[in-house]
């Protein structure tokens, strides 16, 4: 029996003593429960995890409830040492994902995440945009909020450089004005359809699993993400080429990751790279018609991405929050 430690931090106890971020709980719970269910359906795999005792435990797997006074990281360290493999899900904000990955890798060589350098790069939207632009990949221009070029006209989107979700994302019709919030970036508003790619990556090898439409609305200068349609678009040649270019530019990407982009008449423009599972994973199995980890036994056991079978065309699947 192979034991996989699934560590989702928002629901897994990282906010003991405080309130878990309400805007992330629904997405975190869906990703955690879907991944655990898919892994548990593999023969010879058993999943262990943790959950904040104030929140419901996952319906499958074996979960340890963490309560006020517990030390989550000490418990996670013990669990990862006893596991054969660890699959973490955590926000990049504040370096949480990067720091967690280093902690886990010191205790287990099979951690399904990109390498440390790539995690650090992808934690910064500005650094990611710079790396992709240097590789000739169309990307939304990104500047520190206090350094928007004088010749660039609005409107602008402002957000934390290391942010997750849409809670602090704002739309401004004019140039951002002081006082500037620390650690924020500005991007020109690119009109088009918000979309994402779900990729399987390892050492530059990049497979497009699905291309997804994101349900994002704008109201009163704010953005609201209400879900997405997984498999909304065919993984055509331009999207496969984009994925290949991203994999070549960021060869440290590893595992199932997400790429946010804007679909424009001129082609896709990358917004950011999420070096972890994203909400699109929730609909992946239904969209592809196969368990997305069923062909990844070698990946889970040895950390190697196998040659994928020819997957059926993805069907549109709604994931609503």
N, C-alpha and C positions, 0 to 999 in steps of 0.2 A: 504494500500500500504506500503510495506517494502522498506526503502531506504538503499541501500548499498553504502558505500563510498569506491571506488577503488582508491587506492593511489599508483601510479607508479612514483617513484621519478625522474628517468632519463628524462622522457618526461613530468613530472608533474610540473616542475618549480624549481627543486633543483639546477639548474645550471644557474639561472638568473644572469647576469653580467659576465658570462664566457661562454665558449663553452661546450655544453654537449659532453661527450665522444663518438666520432663517432663510436668506435668499439662496443658500447652497444646500440646505438639508435635503430637499426633494430630489435634486439631481444626484447628490452623493448617495442617497439611499437607493435610488434606481440603479446607478452604476454598480454599487456594491452587490446588491441582490442578484442582478443579472449575471455578473461575472461569477459569483459563487455558484449559481445554478448551472451555468454552462460548464464550469470545472467539475462540479459534482456529478454531472452526467457522463463524464469520461470514466471508463472502467479503470479501477485501481487508483483513483484519485480521491483524497479526502481533504476538505478545506477546514482550516481553523481561522478564526478572526476574533476581534473584540468589538464591543459596542458600548456606547455611553448608556448607562443604566436608565437614564431619563427618556431614551428613545427606544423604539421597538427593535428587538434583535432580528437578524436576517432569518427568513423562513427555512433556509437550508444551511448546512455546515454546522460546525461546533463553535459557539461564540462564548467568550468570557466577558461578563458584564463588569465594567469599570465604574467605580463610584468615587465621590468626593473623598480625597485623602489618598487614593491610589496614585502611583507614579506610572503614567502610561508608558513612558519610554523605557523604563526598567522592565515592565511587563512585555513590551514589544521586543526588547532585546532578548529576553528569555525565549519568547515564542519563535523568533526568527532563527535562533541557534538550534532549535529542535526541529525546524521545518526543512524539507528538501528544497524548497523554492519559495520565494517571496514575490508577491505582485502588489506593489503599493499604488495607491491613488491618493494624491494630495494636491492642494493648490500650490502654485509657484510663489504666491505672495509672501514677502518677507523672507524668501529663501527657504521656506519650509520644505519643499520637495527636494531641493538640492541637499540640504542638511540631513534630512531623513534618509536619503539614498546613501550618503556616506556612512551614516550610523549602521544601516542594515548591511552594507557591503563589507564592513569590518567584521561581520559575524556570519555571513552567508555569501558564497560566490555566485549563487543563482538569484539575482534580483532583476526582475523584468522592468527595466527602465533604460533610457539612454545613458551614455557615460557622463561622468561628472562635469566635464568641460561643456558638453552640449546642454546639460541641465542648467548650468550657470548662464550660458548664452541665451537660451530660450526663456529664462526667467525675466529677461529684459526685452521688451518689445522693440526698443530702439536698437539694441545690439543685434537682435534677430534681423530686423529690417536692413541694417547695415551689411550684415554678412550675406544676406540673400541678394541685395542690390549689387554687391561686389561680384557676385557670381552671374550677373546679368538676368536675374529673375525679376519679373515685374512685381513691384511691391509698393504699398501705399507709403508715401514719404512720411518720415517720422522724425520729430525734433523735440528737444527739451522744451517744455512749455514756455520758458523764458527766452528761447532762442529761435522763434519762428522767423524765417527770412522776411525782410521788409517788403519784398516784391510779391509775396504770396498773399492772395486775397482769400477771405473766408467763403463759406462757413468752415468752422473747424470742429473736430471731435477731440475732446480732452479726456484723459483717463490716466490712472496710475500706470507707471512703466511696468510694474510687476503685478498688475491687477488680474483678478479672475472674475468672470461674469460681467454683468452690465450695471451693477449697482452704482458705481461711481463714474460711469461714462456719461459725459454731457455733450450737448451740441450747442455751439456758440456761433451766432451769425457773424461776429466780428473777431478780430484778433484778440487772443487772451490778454487780459490786462492784470497788472499787479493788484493785490498781493498774490503771488503765484504759490499754489500748494506744492509742497516739497515732493519731489519724485514723480511729478506728472509729466506727461508728454502731450504733444498736439499733432494731429494729423488732418490733412484736408479732407473734407467730406467727399467721398467718391460715390456718386450715384450709381446704383446697380442693385443686383439681388444678393443679399447676404447668403453665403454658402460655406460649405466645409468639405474637406476630404477626410476619409478615414483610411489610414495607411498602415500597412505592416512593413516594418523596416528592420534592416540589420546590415551594418557595415556598407552602406551605400546601396544595398538591394532594396528596392521599394516596390511594393504591390499596392495598387489602388483597390480597396475592398468596396467602398461605396463613395458616391458623390451626393451630398446632402443639401437640402434647402433649409436655411435657418429662418424661423419665424420671429422676426425682430420688428417691433413697431417703435415709432417716435412720437412723443407727446410731451409738450411743455419743456422742451429742451432735454428730455431724458430718453433713454433707450430701454426697451423692455423685451426680454427674451422669454417666449412662452413655449418653446419646444422646437421641433424640427421634423422634416420629412426625410427619413433615411432612404437612400437610394432614389432620390427624386430625379437625378440626371444620370444618363449613361456615362460610364467611365470611358470617354472617347479619347482619341489620340492626343488632343491638346492637353487634357487633364492628366493623362498618363505621362506625357512629356514633362509637364510641370512637376509632377511627383518625382520623376526621375532626376530632374534638376535639383530639387530640394534635397533628395537623398545624397546626391553628389556633393552639394554644398555643405551639408551637415551629416557626414558619414557616421557620426556617433549616435544618430537616432537608432533606437532599438525598441522593438515591441510594437504594440498597436498605439498609434498616435493620431492627433488631429491637426489639420491645417485649416484655419479660417481664411476665406478669400471673398472678394467681391466679384461677381460675374458681371462684366461690363460688355458693351458691344465690341470693344477692342480686345477682349479676352480677359482671363482671370487675373486679378491683382491680389497678391497675398497680403493679409492683415497681420497674422501672427501664427506661430507654430506652438501647439500645446503638446509637450513631450510626455504624454500620459494618456490613459483612457479619457474619452470625453463622453458627453451625454449621448452622442450618436451610437455608442456601443449598445445602448439599451434596445435599439431596433435592429441591430445588425443580423442577429440570427433569423428573425422573421423576414428580413429583406433578402438575405442570401438563400434562405431555405435550408441552410446547414448550420450546425453548431460552429461558430467561428473559432473555437479552440479545439474542435475535433481533429483538425489537420495540423495541430500544433503540439502534439505530444513530444516530438523531438525538440521543439522550441522550449517547452516547459522543462524538460528533463536535462537538456544539454545547452540551452541558450542559443541554439542555431535555428535560423529560419529555413525550413525545407522548401523544396520546389513545390509550389501550390498546384493542386489539381485545377483543371479548367472549371471555374466557378460558374454557376448559372447566372443569367442576367439578374441584377438586383431588382426587386419590386419595391414600389414606394410604400413605406410604413410610417405612420404618424407616431411621434413620441411627444405627448403633451404634458406640460408641467402644471 
